Amino acid sequence: MTLWRWAALLSLPFLLIALSFGRIDGIKACPGEGEPILNFELVASPADVAAQFPPDCAQAAIAAQGKALRLDNLGFIPVYSALFIVVLMALGGENPGARRLVQLGVAMVVVAAAADYWENNRLAAIAAALPGDQATIDQLYPAPRIKFGLLALVEILIGLLHWQAGGWRRLAGGAMALGGALTLAGFAANREWILLGGMIAFLATLIANFALAARKRVVG
């Protein structure tokens, strides 16, 4: 099986798991603006945690966050890591001159996944002792920013490599790079852009994976 077909195969559980987070029972038990999982990831103080989980809904919401953490640890992190690495390897097979860029991209994926696991460890500790303490939240603080930042850079890199391939892949690559840039901008301008950018980049990546897997002759 070619690498692009592996990428397409990995795209299926990626989509399934990504869509599953929003369907976890109780994930929106507490009222509030924005995406609950992202809001929890980006807390900066015990006051932020207390505001997100008022006493009247905290039990149901925290139980749902625990389910999300387990799904992330056991499913989503391994799947997105494998997906990104396979896509990078497939692009490297098409473009041997991009070998160092591909190696850099793989390294960024590995570091992002490690940051994601650490993030989940700290979130679990906060959830177990609401509203947590500042020391634990300080340990959490850099992890989601490293994770999202590195994955956004990987999306931009993948987009640029698709762009170099020309044809319709310039459109897909441009969307990937735009999505990655939007995620990075989200930290400075609007946190809603973080997930929006990721969604744009991931959808463009998945479409490209399926299109390239369907070719009769695939390099990589």
C-alpha positions as CSV (number, residue, x, y, z in Angstrom):
1,M,0.0,0.0,0.0
2,T,1.3,3.4,-0.9
3,L,2.0,6.1,1.7
4,W,-0.9,8.2,0.3
5,R,-3.3,5.3,0.7
6,W,-2.1,4.9,4.3
7,A,-2.7,8.7,4.8
8,A,-6.2,8.3,3.4
9,L,-6.8,5.3,5.7
10,L,-5.6,7.2,8.7
11,S,-7.9,10.1,7.7
12,L,-11.0,8.0,8.6
13,P,-10.3,7.5,12.3
14,F,-9.0,11.1,12.5
15,L,-12.4,12.4,11.2
16,L,-14.3,10.0,13.5
17,I,-12.5,10.9,16.6
18,A,-12.4,14.7,15.9
19,L,-16.2,14.7,15.5
20,S,-16.6,12.6,18.6
21,F,-15.3,15.2,21.0
22,G,-18.3,17.5,20.5
23,R,-20.7,14.6,21.0
24,I,-19.4,13.6,24.4
25,D,-22.4,13.6,26.8
26,G,-22.1,16.6,29.2
27,I,-19.3,18.3,27.5
28,K,-21.5,21.5,27.3
29,A,-23.1,21.0,30.7
30,C,-21.9,24.3,31.9
31,P,-23.0,27.4,30.0
32,G,-20.4,29.7,28.4
33,E,-19.0,31.0,25.2
34,G,-16.5,29.1,23.0
35,E,-15.5,25.5,22.8
36,P,-15.4,23.9,26.3
37,I,-12.4,21.7,25.7
38,L,-10.3,24.5,24.2
39,N,-11.4,26.8,27.0
40,F,-10.2,24.3,29.6
41,E,-6.9,23.8,27.8
42,L,-6.2,27.6,27.8
43,V,-7.0,28.4,31.5
44,A,-4.5,30.7,33.1
45,S,-5.6,30.7,36.8
46,P,-7.8,28.9,39.3
47,A,-10.3,31.7,38.8
48,D,-10.5,30.8,35.1
49,V,-11.2,27.2,36.1
50,A,-13.8,28.1,38.7
51,A,-15.6,30.4,36.1
52,Q,-15.7,27.6,33.6
53,F,-17.1,25.0,36.0
54,P,-19.7,26.5,38.3
55,P,-20.8,24.2,41.2
56,D,-24.2,23.5,39.8
57,C,-22.8,21.9,36.6
58,A,-19.2,21.1,37.4
59,Q,-19.7,17.4,38.1
60,A,-21.2,16.6,34.7
61,A,-18.8,18.9,32.8
62,I,-15.7,17.5,34.5
63,A,-16.8,13.9,33.9
64,A,-17.2,14.8,30.2
65,Q,-13.7,16.5,30.2
66,G,-12.3,13.3,31.6
67,K,-13.8,11.3,28.8
68,A,-12.3,13.7,26.3
69,L,-8.9,13.4,27.9
70,R,-9.0,9.6,27.6
71,L,-10.2,9.8,24.0
72,D,-7.4,12.2,23.2
73,N,-4.7,10.1,24.9
74,L,-5.7,6.7,23.6
75,G,-7.0,7.7,20.2
76,F,-6.6,11.2,18.8
77,I,-3.0,11.9,19.6
78,P,-1.7,8.6,18.2
79,V,-3.9,9.0,15.1
80,Y,-3.0,12.6,14.2
81,S,0.7,12.0,14.9
82,A,0.7,9.0,12.6
83,L,-1.3,10.9,10.0
84,F,1.0,13.9,9.9
85,I,4.1,11.7,9.8
86,V,2.8,9.6,6.9
87,V,1.8,12.7,4.9
88,L,5.2,14.2,5.5
89,M,6.9,11.0,4.4
90,A,4.7,10.8,1.3
91,L,5.6,14.4,0.4
92,G,9.3,13.6,1.0
93,G,9.0,10.7,-1.4
94,E,7.7,13.0,-4.1
95,N,10.3,15.6,-3.4
96,P,13.7,14.2,-2.3
97,G,15.1,17.8,-2.1
98,A,12.7,18.5,0.8
99,R,14.2,15.8,3.0
100,R,15.5,18.1,5.7
101,L,12.1,19.9,5.8
102,V,10.3,16.6,6.2
103,Q,12.6,15.6,9.0
104,L,12.0,18.9,10.7
105,G,8.2,18.4,10.3
106,V,8.3,14.9,11.8
107,A,10.3,16.3,14.8
108,M,7.7,19.0,15.3
109,V,4.9,16.4,15.3
110,V,6.7,14.3,17.9
111,V,7.3,17.4,20.2
112,A,3.6,18.5,19.7
113,A,2.3,15.1,20.7
114,A,4.6,15.0,23.8
115,A,3.3,18.5,24.7
116,D,-0.3,17.2,24.2
117,Y,0.3,14.3,26.6
118,W,1.8,16.6,29.2
119,E,-1.2,19.0,28.7
120,N,-3.6,16.2,29.4
121,N,-1.7,15.1,32.5
122,R,-2.0,18.6,34.0
123,L,-5.6,19.0,33.0
124,A,-6.4,15.7,34.7
125,A,-4.7,17.0,37.9
126,I,-6.7,20.2,37.8
127,A,-9.9,18.3,37.2
128,A,-9.2,16.1,40.2
129,A,-8.8,19.1,42.6
130,L,-11.0,21.9,41.2
131,P,-10.2,24.7,40.7
132,G,-6.6,23.5,40.8
133,D,-3.7,25.5,42.0
134,Q,-1.6,28.1,40.2
135,A,1.5,25.9,40.2
136,T,-0.2,23.2,38.2
137,I,-1.8,25.7,35.9
138,D,1.6,27.3,35.3
139,Q,2.9,23.8,34.3
140,L,-0.1,23.4,31.9
141,Y,0.2,26.9,30.4
142,P,2.9,26.4,27.7
143,A,1.8,22.9,26.6
144,P,-1.3,23.8,24.5
145,R,0.5,26.7,23.0
146,I,3.5,24.5,22.0
147,K,1.1,21.9,20.7
148,F,-1.1,24.2,18.6
149,G,1.9,26.3,17.5
150,L,3.9,23.3,16.2
151,L,1.0,21.6,14.5
152,A,0.2,24.9,12.8
153,L,3.7,25.1,11.5
154,V,3.5,21.5,10.3
155,E,0.3,22.4,8.5
156,I,2.0,25.4,6.8
157,L,5.0,23.2,5.9
158,I,2.7,20.5,4.4
159,G,0.9,23.2,2.5
160,L,4.1,24.6,1.0
161,L,5.2,21.2,-0.1
162,H,1.8,20.6,-1.8
163,W,2.1,24.1,-3.4
164,Q,5.4,23.1,-5.0
165,A,3.7,20.1,-6.6
166,G,1.6,22.5,-8.7
167,G,-1.8,22.1,-10.3
168,W,-4.8,21.6,-8.1
169,R,-2.5,20.9,-5.2
170,R,-1.6,24.6,-5.0
171,L,-5.2,25.3,-4.0
172,A,-5.1,22.6,-1.3
173,G,-1.7,23.7,-0.1
174,G,-2.7,27.3,0.1
175,A,-5.7,26.3,2.2
176,M,-3.5,24.3,4.5
177,A,-1.0,27.1,4.9
178,L,-3.8,29.6,5.5
179,G,-5.3,27.4,8.2
180,G,-2.0,27.0,9.9
181,A,-1.4,30.8,9.8
182,L,-5.0,31.4,11.2
183,T,-4.3,29.1,14.1
184,L,-1.1,31.0,15.0
185,A,-2.9,34.3,14.7
186,G,-5.6,33.0,17.0
187,F,-3.3,33.3,20.0
188,A,-2.9,37.0,19.5
189,A,-6.2,38.0,18.1
190,N,-9.1,35.6,18.7
191,R,-8.9,32.2,20.2
192,E,-11.8,31.0,18.1
193,W,-9.4,31.2,15.1
194,I,-7.3,28.4,16.7
195,L,-9.7,25.6,16.0
196,L,-11.1,27.3,12.8
197,G,-7.6,27.4,11.3
198,G,-7.0,23.8,12.3
199,M,-10.3,22.7,10.7
200,I,-9.5,24.5,7.4
201,A,-6.0,23.0,7.3
202,F,-7.1,19.5,8.3
203,L,-10.0,19.4,5.8
204,A,-7.7,20.5,2.9
205,T,-5.2,17.8,4.0
206,L,-7.8,15.1,4.1
207,I,-9.2,16.0,0.7
208,A,-5.7,15.9,-0.7
209,N,-5.0,12.6,0.9
210,F,-8.0,10.9,-0.6
211,A,-7.4,12.5,-4.0
212,L,-3.7,11.3,-4.1
213,A,-4.6,7.9,-2.8
214,A,-7.1,7.5,-5.7
215,R,-4.4,8.0,-8.3
216,K,-3.4,4.9,-10.3
217,R,0.3,5.7,-9.9
218,V,1.5,7.3,-6.7
219,V,5.0,8.3,-5.8
220,G,5.8,7.9,-2.1
